[in-house]
Amino acid sequence: MEMDANQIHDRILAEIDKTKKRIAEYKEMTQPVVPENAIGRISRMDAINNKSVMEAGQRQAEDKLQKLQYVLSQIGKPEFGICKGCGSKIPIEKNTSKATKFILCSMRKIALTTS
């Protein structure tokens, strides 16, 4: 069943809200380890490693948020949901995050530029 523009809009807004909450959680988890906390060297190294992992997750979530906001801005435009590679309609399930091309169309372009 095809989704209408309002349903797409609501779905993307819900995903934006979830992503913003996830970013806030990552920011909380990436706070510096306070030196006054008495932890051993191994525990401190583990905390530093965990902080790096959380920062990577935060960057990915921020990237996703930016893409979702872009998709939200494209709703209602004639080219919304159309593959820039082949002109076929992109299913909305793929269009809620970043899809502007099918994977095969993107791969064809990469293959042509590396040949």
Biotite code that builds the C-alpha atoms (Angstrom):
import biotite.structure as struc

atoms = struc.array([
    struc.Atom([0.000, 0.000, 0.000], chain_id="A", res_id=1, res_name="MET", atom_name="CA", element="C"),
    struc.Atom([1.325, 3.425, -0.991], chain_id="A", res_id=2, res_name="GLU", atom_name="CA", element="C"),
    struc.Atom([1.885, 5.994, 1.755], chain_id="A", res_id=3, res_name="MET", atom_name="CA", element="C"),
    struc.Atom([0.669, 9.551, 1.249], chain_id="A", res_id=4, res_name="ASP", atom_name="CA", element="C"),
    struc.Atom([2.787, 12.652, 1.881], chain_id="A", res_id=5, res_name="ALA", atom_name="CA", element="C"),
    struc.Atom([1.345, 13.184, 5.398], chain_id="A", res_id=6, res_name="ASN", atom_name="CA", element="C"),
    struc.Atom([2.155, 9.616, 6.427], chain_id="A", res_id=7, res_name="GLN", atom_name="CA", element="C"),
    struc.Atom([5.673, 9.946, 5.025], chain_id="A", res_id=8, res_name="ILE", atom_name="CA", element="C"),
    struc.Atom([6.098, 13.283, 6.811], chain_id="A", res_id=9, res_name="HIS", atom_name="CA", element="C"),
    struc.Atom([4.899, 11.822, 10.135], chain_id="A", res_id=10, res_name="ASP", atom_name="CA", element="C"),
    struc.Atom([7.113, 8.761, 9.767], chain_id="A", res_id=11, res_name="ARG", atom_name="CA", element="C"),
    struc.Atom([10.198, 10.873, 9.086], chain_id="A", res_id=12, res_name="ILE", atom_name="CA", element="C"),
    struc.Atom([9.387, 13.229, 11.989], chain_id="A", res_id=13, res_name="LEU", atom_name="CA", element="C"),
    struc.Atom([9.127, 10.212, 14.314], chain_id="A", res_id=14, res_name="ALA", atom_name="CA", element="C"),
    struc.Atom([12.504, 8.946, 13.097], chain_id="A", res_id=15, res_name="GLU", atom_name="CA", element="C"),
    struc.Atom([14.019, 12.427, 13.567], chain_id="A", res_id=16, res_name="ILE", atom_name="CA", element="C"),
    struc.Atom([12.697, 12.490, 17.139], chain_id="A", res_id=17, res_name="ASP", atom_name="CA", element="C"),
    struc.Atom([14.191, 9.047, 17.878], chain_id="A", res_id=18, res_name="LYS", atom_name="CA", element="C"),
    struc.Atom([17.514, 10.093, 16.348], chain_id="A", res_id=19, res_name="THR", atom_name="CA", element="C"),
    struc.Atom([17.654, 13.320, 18.384], chain_id="A", res_id=20, res_name="LYS", atom_name="CA", element="C"),
    struc.Atom([17.044, 11.323, 21.564], chain_id="A", res_id=21, res_name="LYS", atom_name="CA", element="C"),
    struc.Atom([19.798, 8.886, 20.589], chain_id="A", res_id=22, res_name="ARG", atom_name="CA", element="C"),
    struc.Atom([22.197, 11.805, 19.993], chain_id="A", res_id=23, res_name="ILE", atom_name="CA", element="C"),
    struc.Atom([21.387, 13.200, 23.453], chain_id="A", res_id=24, res_name="ALA", atom_name="CA", element="C"),
    struc.Atom([22.118, 9.773, 24.975], chain_id="A", res_id=25, res_name="GLU", atom_name="CA", element="C"),
    struc.Atom([25.433, 9.566, 23.131], chain_id="A", res_id=26, res_name="TYR", atom_name="CA", element="C"),
    struc.Atom([26.378, 13.061, 24.333], chain_id="A", res_id=27, res_name="LYS", atom_name="CA", element="C"),
    struc.Atom([25.686, 11.964, 27.891], chain_id="A", res_id=28, res_name="GLU", atom_name="CA", element="C"),
    struc.Atom([27.776, 8.812, 27.454], chain_id="A", res_id=29, res_name="MET", atom_name="CA", element="C"),
    struc.Atom([30.716, 10.689, 25.914], chain_id="A", res_id=30, res_name="THR", atom_name="CA", element="C"),
    struc.Atom([31.315, 13.017, 28.818], chain_id="A", res_id=31, res_name="GLN", atom_name="CA", element="C"),
    struc.Atom([34.967, 13.108, 29.919], chain_id="A", res_id=32, res_name="PRO", atom_name="CA", element="C"),
    struc.Atom([36.019, 10.695, 32.633], chain_id="A", res_id=33, res_name="VAL", atom_name="CA", element="C"),
    struc.Atom([36.508, 12.832, 35.734], chain_id="A", res_id=34, res_name="VAL", atom_name="CA", element="C"),
    struc.Atom([40.033, 12.292, 37.166], chain_id="A", res_id=35, res_name="PRO", atom_name="CA", element="C"),
    struc.Atom([38.720, 12.540, 40.717], chain_id="A", res_id=36, res_name="GLU", atom_name="CA", element="C"),
    struc.Atom([36.975, 9.204, 40.197], chain_id="A", res_id=37, res_name="ASN", atom_name="CA", element="C"),
    struc.Atom([39.352, 6.620, 41.612], chain_id="A", res_id=38, res_name="ALA", atom_name="CA", element="C"),
    struc.Atom([39.638, 4.076, 38.832], chain_id="A", res_id=39, res_name="ILE", atom_name="CA", element="C"),
    struc.Atom([42.591, 1.955, 37.825], chain_id="A", res_id=40, res_name="GLY", atom_name="CA", element="C"),
    struc.Atom([44.692, 2.274, 34.692], chain_id="A", res_id=41, res_name="ARG", atom_name="CA", element="C"),
    struc.Atom([42.921, -0.588, 32.875], chain_id="A", res_id=42, res_name="ILE", atom_name="CA", element="C"),
    struc.Atom([39.493, 0.768, 33.805], chain_id="A", res_id=43, res_name="SER", atom_name="CA", element="C"),
    struc.Atom([40.498, 4.237, 32.580], chain_id="A", res_id=44, res_name="ARG", atom_name="CA", element="C"),
    struc.Atom([41.730, 2.759, 29.272], chain_id="A", res_id=45, res_name="MET", atom_name="CA", element="C"),
    struc.Atom([38.441, 0.875, 28.946], chain_id="A", res_id=46, res_name="ASP", atom_name="CA", element="C"),
    struc.Atom([36.507, 4.090, 29.633], chain_id="A", res_id=47, res_name="ALA", atom_name="CA", element="C"),
    struc.Atom([38.524, 5.931, 26.973], chain_id="A", res_id=48, res_name="ILE", atom_name="CA", element="C"),
    struc.Atom([37.860, 3.146, 24.452], chain_id="A", res_id=49, res_name="ASN", atom_name="CA", element="C"),
    struc.Atom([34.128, 3.150, 25.257], chain_id="A", res_id=50, res_name="ASN", atom_name="CA", element="C"),
    struc.Atom([34.070, 6.934, 24.841], chain_id="A", res_id=51, res_name="LYS", atom_name="CA", element="C"),
    struc.Atom([35.566, 6.568, 21.344], chain_id="A", res_id=52, res_name="SER", atom_name="CA", element="C"),
    struc.Atom([32.936, 4.002, 20.391], chain_id="A", res_id=53, res_name="VAL", atom_name="CA", element="C"),
    struc.Atom([30.146, 6.245, 21.673], chain_id="A", res_id=54, res_name="MET", atom_name="CA", element="C"),
    struc.Atom([31.568, 9.255, 19.800], chain_id="A", res_id=55, res_name="GLU", atom_name="CA", element="C"),
    struc.Atom([31.525, 7.223, 16.573], chain_id="A", res_id=56, res_name="ALA", atom_name="CA", element="C"),
    struc.Atom([27.898, 6.280, 17.261], chain_id="A", res_id=57, res_name="GLY", atom_name="CA", element="C"),
    struc.Atom([27.077, 9.925, 17.892], chain_id="A", res_id=58, res_name="GLN", atom_name="CA", element="C"),
    struc.Atom([28.658, 10.968, 14.574], chain_id="A", res_id=59, res_name="ARG", atom_name="CA", element="C"),
    struc.Atom([26.629, 8.318, 12.737], chain_id="A", res_id=60, res_name="GLN", atom_name="CA", element="C"),
    struc.Atom([23.419, 9.447, 14.445], chain_id="A", res_id=61, res_name="ALA", atom_name="CA", element="C"),
    struc.Atom([24.149, 13.097, 13.584], chain_id="A", res_id=62, res_name="GLU", atom_name="CA", element="C"),
    struc.Atom([24.771, 12.100, 9.959], chain_id="A", res_id=63, res_name="ASP", atom_name="CA", element="C"),
    struc.Atom([21.471, 10.192, 9.918], chain_id="A", res_id=64, res_name="LYS", atom_name="CA", element="C"),
    struc.Atom([19.670, 13.220, 11.395], chain_id="A", res_id=65, res_name="LEU", atom_name="CA", element="C"),
    struc.Atom([21.054, 15.469, 8.668], chain_id="A", res_id=66, res_name="GLN", atom_name="CA", element="C"),
    struc.Atom([19.905, 13.028, 5.972], chain_id="A", res_id=67, res_name="LYS", atom_name="CA", element="C"),
    struc.Atom([16.456, 12.690, 7.527], chain_id="A", res_id=68, res_name="LEU", atom_name="CA", element="C"),
    struc.Atom([16.080, 16.470, 7.619], chain_id="A", res_id=69, res_name="GLN", atom_name="CA", element="C"),
    struc.Atom([17.077, 16.603, 3.950], chain_id="A", res_id=70, res_name="TYR", atom_name="CA", element="C"),
    struc.Atom([14.481, 13.966, 3.032], chain_id="A", res_id=71, res_name="VAL", atom_name="CA", element="C"),
    struc.Atom([11.866, 15.880, 5.036], chain_id="A", res_id=72, res_name="LEU", atom_name="CA", element="C"),
    struc.Atom([12.670, 19.017, 3.021], chain_id="A", res_id=73, res_name="SER", atom_name="CA", element="C"),
    struc.Atom([12.177, 17.079, -0.238], chain_id="A", res_id=74, res_name="GLN", atom_name="CA", element="C"),
    struc.Atom([8.646, 15.825, 0.459], chain_id="A", res_id=75, res_name="ILE", atom_name="CA", element="C"),
    struc.Atom([6.224, 17.281, -2.049], chain_id="A", res_id=76, res_name="GLY", atom_name="CA", element="C"),
    struc.Atom([8.854, 18.008, -4.691], chain_id="A", res_id=77, res_name="LYS", atom_name="CA", element="C"),
    struc.Atom([8.346, 16.257, -8.037], chain_id="A", res_id=78, res_name="PRO", atom_name="CA", element="C"),
    struc.Atom([11.683, 14.416, -7.808], chain_id="A", res_id=79, res_name="GLU", atom_name="CA", element="C"),
    struc.Atom([10.960, 13.040, -4.318], chain_id="A", res_id=80, res_name="PHE", atom_name="CA", element="C"),
    struc.Atom([11.138, 9.252, -4.339], chain_id="A", res_id=81, res_name="GLY", atom_name="CA", element="C"),
    struc.Atom([12.637, 9.025, -7.832], chain_id="A", res_id=82, res_name="ILE", atom_name="CA", element="C"),
    struc.Atom([16.044, 7.365, -8.392], chain_id="A", res_id=83, res_name="CYS", atom_name="CA", element="C"),
    struc.Atom([18.548, 9.885, -9.756], chain_id="A", res_id=84, res_name="LYS", atom_name="CA", element="C"),
    struc.Atom([20.295, 7.046, -11.583], chain_id="A", res_id=85, res_name="GLY", atom_name="CA", element="C"),
    struc.Atom([17.513, 5.327, -13.529], chain_id="A", res_id=86, res_name="CYS", atom_name="CA", element="C"),
    struc.Atom([14.366, 7.397, -12.896], chain_id="A", res_id=87, res_name="GLY", atom_name="CA", element="C"),
    struc.Atom([12.442, 4.555, -11.222], chain_id="A", res_id=88, res_name="SER", atom_name="CA", element="C"),
    struc.Atom([10.292, 5.073, -8.149], chain_id="A", res_id=89, res_name="LYS", atom_name="CA", element="C"),
    struc.Atom([12.082, 4.342, -4.843], chain_id="A", res_id=90, res_name="ILE", atom_name="CA", element="C"),
    struc.Atom([9.892, 2.487, -2.297], chain_id="A", res_id=91, res_name="PRO", atom_name="CA", element="C"),
    struc.Atom([9.196, 4.670, 0.752], chain_id="A", res_id=92, res_name="ILE", atom_name="CA", element="C"),
    struc.Atom([10.712, 2.043, 3.058], chain_id="A", res_id=93, res_name="GLU", atom_name="CA", element="C"),
    struc.Atom([14.070, 2.955, 1.531], chain_id="A", res_id=94, res_name="LYS", atom_name="CA", element="C"),
    struc.Atom([13.316, 6.658, 1.238], chain_id="A", res_id=95, res_name="ASN", atom_name="CA", element="C"),
    struc.Atom([12.994, 7.498, 4.931], chain_id="A", res_id=96, res_name="THR", atom_name="CA", element="C"),
    struc.Atom([16.694, 7.909, 5.521], chain_id="A", res_id=97, res_name="SER", atom_name="CA", element="C"),
    struc.Atom([18.780, 8.900, 2.535], chain_id="A", res_id=98, res_name="LYS", atom_name="CA", element="C"),
    struc.Atom([17.945, 7.033, -0.635], chain_id="A", res_id=99, res_name="ALA", atom_name="CA", element="C"),
    struc.Atom([18.218, 9.130, -3.777], chain_id="A", res_id=100, res_name="THR", atom_name="CA", element="C"),
    struc.Atom([19.506, 6.229, -5.894], chain_id="A", res_id=101, res_name="LYS", atom_name="CA", element="C"),
    struc.Atom([19.134, 2.496, -5.949], chain_id="A", res_id=102, res_name="PHE", atom_name="CA", element="C"),
    struc.Atom([22.247, 0.621, -4.831], chain_id="A", res_id=103, res_name="ILE", atom_name="CA", element="C"),
    struc.Atom([22.681, -0.881, -8.302], chain_id="A", res_id=104, res_name="LEU", atom_name="CA", element="C"),
    struc.Atom([22.552, 2.573, -9.922], chain_id="A", res_id=105, res_name="CYS", atom_name="CA", element="C"),
    struc.Atom([25.191, 3.826, -7.485], chain_id="A", res_id=106, res_name="SER", atom_name="CA", element="C"),
    struc.Atom([27.331, 0.755, -8.118], chain_id="A", res_id=107, res_name="MET", atom_name="CA", element="C"),
    struc.Atom([27.044, 1.223, -11.900], chain_id="A", res_id=108, res_name="ARG", atom_name="CA", element="C"),
    struc.Atom([28.294, 4.799, -11.570], chain_id="A", res_id=109, res_name="LYS", atom_name="CA", element="C"),
    struc.Atom([31.231, 3.651, -9.424], chain_id="A", res_id=110, res_name="ILE", atom_name="CA", element="C"),
    struc.Atom([32.051, 0.869, -11.907], chain_id="A", res_id=111, res_name="ALA", atom_name="CA", element="C"),
    struc.Atom([31.963, 3.334, -14.831], chain_id="A", res_id=112, res_name="LEU", atom_name="CA", element="C"),
    struc.Atom([34.229, 5.850, -13.104], chain_id="A", res_id=113, res_name="THR", atom_name="CA", element="C"),
    struc.Atom([36.811, 3.235, -12.084], chain_id="A", res_id=114, res_name="THR", atom_name="CA", element="C"),
    struc.Atom([37.014, 1.563, -15.509], chain_id="A", res_id=115, res_name="SER", atom_name="CA", element="C"),
])
